[in-house]
């Protein structure tokens, strides 16, 4: 018994549009992952630079600087207040 593994797609315009949609989605996911990796690399690089600068300082100086420079974290957007 021979089983057909490949069945031609009918109608052609539907299959073509589905493949184009698939290509666009895959390309956007790849671009999103690349942007995410670059952002994480920059974040790690800045963090290591900050930690290395602190390690060079004496303990007392390090704790004096702690209040002056805080690592900036992304802030959540504020929700509007509910009016009663």
CORGI-V935509 format. One line per field, one symbol per residue. psi: psi as a letter, one per 40 degrees, with the letter a starting at -180 (. if undefined). burial: + if it has 9 or more other ideal C-beta (glycine too) atoms within 8 Angstrom, else -. Layout:
# CORGI-V935509
psi->???
burial->???
This chain:
# CORGI-V935509
psi->hhhhdhhihhiddddddddddddddddddddddddddddddddddddddddddddeiiddddddedddhhhhihiiihiiihi.
burial->-------------++-------------------------------+--+---+--+----+--+-------------------
